[in-house]
Amino acid sequence: MSLRTSVDDPTVPCYVVDIAGCGNGTEICADTPIEGSWRHLAGTYDGDTMRLFVNGLLDRELAGVPFDASSWMTAGATTFFNGNQAFYTGVIDEIRLWSVVRSEEEIRSTIHAGLVGDEPGLLGYWTLDEGSGQQVGDSSGSGFAGVLGETDAAESSDPSWVESQALRVPALSVVGECPGTVTIGLSGASSSGRLVLLKSPTTGGARILPRGPCAGSVLGLEAPSLFAAIVADADGSLSIDRAVPAGACGIYLQLVDGTNCAVSNVGQIPLEATPGE
């Protein structure tokens, strides 16, 4: 069982459920490329049907799939029958293994959140936060620790530690007067992240983006439309002043970080002041 990228196209994620023997695994690949930004991938198997989720949305599924529990399980690698492997070129973070079949809603609920480690059904949890050395700890308490590469010794073929942007979630603030000048503040976004600032006259419910690079992200806006496209500073912060007319007073704002598809809290442009206030 493995999550990996396609042998034919390294930008396409695939999910494989294996049985013993060379070439006997069943593979499904997504229609969504993942090149250039963080994407959350999840694969489930209920004993018959395998499903691949991209950013918390079901992308592909296939029924009638056999599975051999003694087969290899890999993340970001392809293991062949003779022991040879082919590796993913990119960045991986927050690997989680569950003993239960999680629903689409459950998958979406923890995409941008770290886990405690004692969640029901959590069998293995590798945060990959060590930053140096050869050891990869298991935060689930199951004791499935690993090593970076194939041995405890550092080798030139080992993966490299890098800073991750996967769990960074932007925080939004809106202050000022309307009509007048409003300051929109941002912190906690991805370094130099591409951000989309959305607006809506109302909030409510949980609107799921149906398409685009961040399809699957959950918004708190009722009818979102584009307010501005901006780029965060290197530290993931930003402050911009905007002149806001009376007709925009009271509208709600929310940010989507295009680097990891994390969504901010909902902010609101101040309501229009009434005479005497």
LINHUWO-V339763 format. One record per residue. N is the residue number from 1. SS is DSSP state (a for helix, b for strand, c for the rest). OMEGA is omega in degrees with one decimal (999 if undefined). Layout:
n->N ss->SS omega->OMEGA
n->N ss->SS omega->OMEGA
This chain:
n->1 ss->c omega->-177.4
n->2 ss->b omega->166.5
n->3 ss->b omega->-175.6
n->4 ss->b omega->173.0
n->5 ss->b omega->-177.0
n->6 ss->c omega->176.0
n->7 ss->c omega->-177.7
n->8 ss->c omega->-177.3
n->9 ss->c omega->-175.2
n->10 ss->c omega->177.0
n->11 ss->c omega->-176.2
n->12 ss->b omega->179.2
n->13 ss->b omega->179.5
n->14 ss->b omega->178.0
n->15 ss->b omega->-175.2
n->16 ss->b omega->170.4
n->17 ss->b omega->-170.3
n->18 ss->c omega->161.2
n->19 ss->c omega->-175.3
n->20 ss->c omega->176.6
n->21 ss->c omega->-177.0
n->22 ss->c omega->173.3
n->23 ss->c omega->-177.0
n->24 ss->c omega->-179.7
n->25 ss->c omega->176.5
n->26 ss->b omega->-174.6
n->27 ss->b omega->168.1
n->28 ss->b omega->-177.9
n->29 ss->b omega->-176.9
n->30 ss->b omega->173.5
n->31 ss->b omega->-172.6
n->32 ss->b omega->175.5
n->33 ss->b omega->-175.7
n->34 ss->c omega->-175.7
n->35 ss->c omega->168.3
n->36 ss->c omega->179.4
n->37 ss->c omega->-179.8
n->38 ss->c omega->172.1
n->39 ss->c omega->178.0
n->40 ss->c omega->179.5
n->41 ss->b omega->176.9
n->42 ss->b omega->175.3
n->43 ss->b omega->176.7
n->44 ss->b omega->177.9
n->45 ss->b omega->-175.3
n->46 ss->c omega->-177.5
n->47 ss->c omega->178.7
n->48 ss->c omega->-173.9
n->49 ss->c omega->174.0
n->50 ss->b omega->-177.5
n->51 ss->b omega->177.4
n->52 ss->b omega->-180.0
n->53 ss->b omega->175.2
n->54 ss->b omega->-176.6
n->55 ss->c omega->176.1
n->56 ss->c omega->176.9
n->57 ss->b omega->176.7
n->58 ss->b omega->-178.5
n->59 ss->b omega->-179.6
n->60 ss->b omega->172.8
n->61 ss->b omega->-179.1
n->62 ss->b omega->-178.5
n->63 ss->c omega->177.7
n->64 ss->c omega->-174.9
n->65 ss->c omega->176.0
n->66 ss->c omega->-178.9
n->67 ss->c omega->176.3
n->68 ss->c omega->-175.6
n->69 ss->c omega->179.3
n->70 ss->c omega->-178.1
n->71 ss->c omega->178.9
n->72 ss->c omega->170.5
n->73 ss->c omega->-178.3
n->74 ss->b omega->173.6
n->75 ss->b omega->-179.8
n->76 ss->c omega->-179.9
n->77 ss->b omega->173.1
n->78 ss->b omega->179.5
n->79 ss->b omega->-178.6
n->80 ss->c omega->-173.7
n->81 ss->c omega->-178.2
n->82 ss->c omega->178.3
n->83 ss->c omega->177.4
n->84 ss->c omega->-178.2
n->85 ss->b omega->171.2
n->86 ss->b omega->-168.9
n->87 ss->b omega->176.4
n->88 ss->c omega->175.1
n->89 ss->c omega->-176.2
n->90 ss->c omega->-177.3
n->91 ss->c omega->179.9
n->92 ss->c omega->178.2
n->93 ss->c omega->172.0
n->94 ss->c omega->177.3
n->95 ss->b omega->-176.4
n->96 ss->b omega->179.2
n->97 ss->b omega->-176.9
n->98 ss->b omega->175.8
n->99 ss->c omega->178.7
n->100 ss->c omega->177.1
n->101 ss->c omega->-177.7
n->102 ss->c omega->179.5
n->103 ss->c omega->177.4
n->104 ss->a omega->-179.1
n->105 ss->a omega->178.9
n->106 ss->a omega->178.0
n->107 ss->a omega->-179.0
n->108 ss->a omega->-172.7
n->109 ss->a omega->-176.7
n->110 ss->c omega->-178.1
n->111 ss->c omega->-175.4
n->112 ss->c omega->-179.2
n->113 ss->c omega->172.0
n->114 ss->c omega->-179.7
n->115 ss->c omega->175.3
n->116 ss->c omega->-179.1
n->117 ss->c omega->-179.8
n->118 ss->c omega->179.5
n->119 ss->c omega->179.4
n->120 ss->c omega->178.2
n->121 ss->c omega->179.8
n->122 ss->b omega->-175.6
n->123 ss->b omega->178.7
n->124 ss->b omega->-176.9
n->125 ss->b omega->-178.5
n->126 ss->b omega->-177.1
n->127 ss->c omega->-178.5
n->128 ss->c omega->-179.4
n->129 ss->c omega->-175.4
n->130 ss->c omega->176.0
n->131 ss->c omega->178.0
n->132 ss->c omega->178.0
n->133 ss->c omega->-175.2
n->134 ss->c omega->-173.6
n->135 ss->b omega->175.4
n->136 ss->b omega->-174.3
n->137 ss->c omega->175.5
n->138 ss->c omega->-176.2
n->139 ss->c omega->-179.1
n->140 ss->c omega->-175.3
n->141 ss->c omega->-179.4
n->142 ss->c omega->176.1
n->143 ss->c omega->-179.3
n->144 ss->c omega->179.6
n->145 ss->c omega->-179.6
n->146 ss->b omega->178.3
n->147 ss->b omega->176.9
n->148 ss->c omega->-175.3
n->149 ss->c omega->-172.7
n->150 ss->c omega->-177.4
n->151 ss->c omega->176.4
n->152 ss->c omega->-178.2
n->153 ss->c omega->177.7
n->154 ss->c omega->-179.8
n->155 ss->c omega->-177.6
n->156 ss->c omega->-178.8
n->157 ss->c omega->-178.8
n->158 ss->c omega->171.3
n->159 ss->c omega->179.5
n->160 ss->c omega->174.0
n->161 ss->c omega->175.8
n->162 ss->c omega->176.5
n->163 ss->c omega->-177.5
n->164 ss->c omega->174.2
n->165 ss->c omega->-167.6
n->166 ss->c omega->-173.6
n->167 ss->c omega->176.9
n->168 ss->c omega->-178.5
n->169 ss->c omega->-176.7
n->170 ss->c omega->174.2
n->171 ss->b omega->-173.6
n->172 ss->b omega->173.4
n->173 ss->b omega->-179.8
n->174 ss->b omega->179.4
n->175 ss->b omega->178.4
n->176 ss->b omega->179.6
n->177 ss->c omega->178.3
n->178 ss->c omega->-2.5
n->179 ss->c omega->-177.5
n->180 ss->b omega->-177.7
n->181 ss->b omega->179.0
n->182 ss->b omega->176.2
n->183 ss->b omega->177.9
n->184 ss->b omega->-178.1
n->185 ss->b omega->-177.2
n->186 ss->b omega->172.7
n->187 ss->b omega->174.5
n->188 ss->c omega->179.3
n->189 ss->c omega->176.5
n->190 ss->c omega->178.4
n->191 ss->c omega->-177.8
n->192 ss->c omega->-176.1
n->193 ss->c omega->174.2
n->194 ss->b omega->-172.0
n->195 ss->b omega->174.5
n->196 ss->b omega->178.5
n->197 ss->b omega->-176.9
n->198 ss->b omega->179.0
n->199 ss->b omega->177.2
n->200 ss->b omega->177.7
n->201 ss->c omega->-176.7
n->202 ss->c omega->173.7
n->203 ss->b omega->175.0
n->204 ss->b omega->176.9
n->205 ss->b omega->178.3
n->206 ss->b omega->-177.8
n->207 ss->b omega->-178.6
n->208 ss->b omega->176.8
n->209 ss->c omega->-172.4
n->210 ss->c omega->-174.9
n->211 ss->c omega->-177.9
n->212 ss->c omega->-178.1
n->213 ss->c omega->-179.1
n->214 ss->c omega->174.3
n->215 ss->c omega->-177.5
n->216 ss->c omega->176.8
n->217 ss->c omega->-174.9
n->218 ss->b omega->-179.1
n->219 ss->b omega->174.6
n->220 ss->b omega->-179.6
n->221 ss->b omega->-175.5
n->222 ss->c omega->-177.0
n->223 ss->c omega->-172.2
n->224 ss->c omega->171.8
n->225 ss->b omega->-174.5
n->226 ss->b omega->173.4
n->227 ss->b omega->178.9
n->228 ss->b omega->171.6
n->229 ss->b omega->-173.3
n->230 ss->b omega->178.9
n->231 ss->b omega->179.9
n->232 ss->c omega->173.8
n->233 ss->c omega->-177.3
n->234 ss->c omega->179.2
n->235 ss->c omega->177.2
n->236 ss->c omega->180.0
n->237 ss->c omega->179.1
n->238 ss->b omega->174.0
n->239 ss->b omega->-179.4
n->240 ss->b omega->176.5
n->241 ss->b omega->178.6
n->242 ss->b omega->172.6
n->243 ss->b omega->-173.9
n->244 ss->b omega->178.3
n->245 ss->c omega->-178.0
n->246 ss->a omega->-177.5
n->247 ss->a omega->-180.0
n->248 ss->a omega->179.4
n->249 ss->c omega->176.2
n->250 ss->c omega->-179.5
n->251 ss->c omega->-177.5
n->252 ss->b omega->-178.8
n->253 ss->b omega->175.1
n->254 ss->b omega->-177.0
n->255 ss->b omega->169.3
n->256 ss->b omega->179.6
n->257 ss->b omega->-176.0
n->258 ss->c omega->179.9
n->259 ss->c omega->-179.5
n->260 ss->c omega->177.2
n->261 ss->c omega->174.5
n->262 ss->c omega->-175.5
n->263 ss->b omega->-179.4
n->264 ss->c omega->167.7
n->265 ss->c omega->176.6
n->266 ss->c omega->174.1
n->267 ss->b omega->-179.1
n->268 ss->b omega->170.7
n->269 ss->c omega->-176.8
n->270 ss->c omega->176.5
n->271 ss->c omega->-179.8
n->272 ss->c omega->-179.9
n->273 ss->c omega->177.5
n->274 ss->c omega->-179.5
n->275 ss->c omega->179.5
n->276 ss->c omega->179.6
n->277 ss->c omega->999
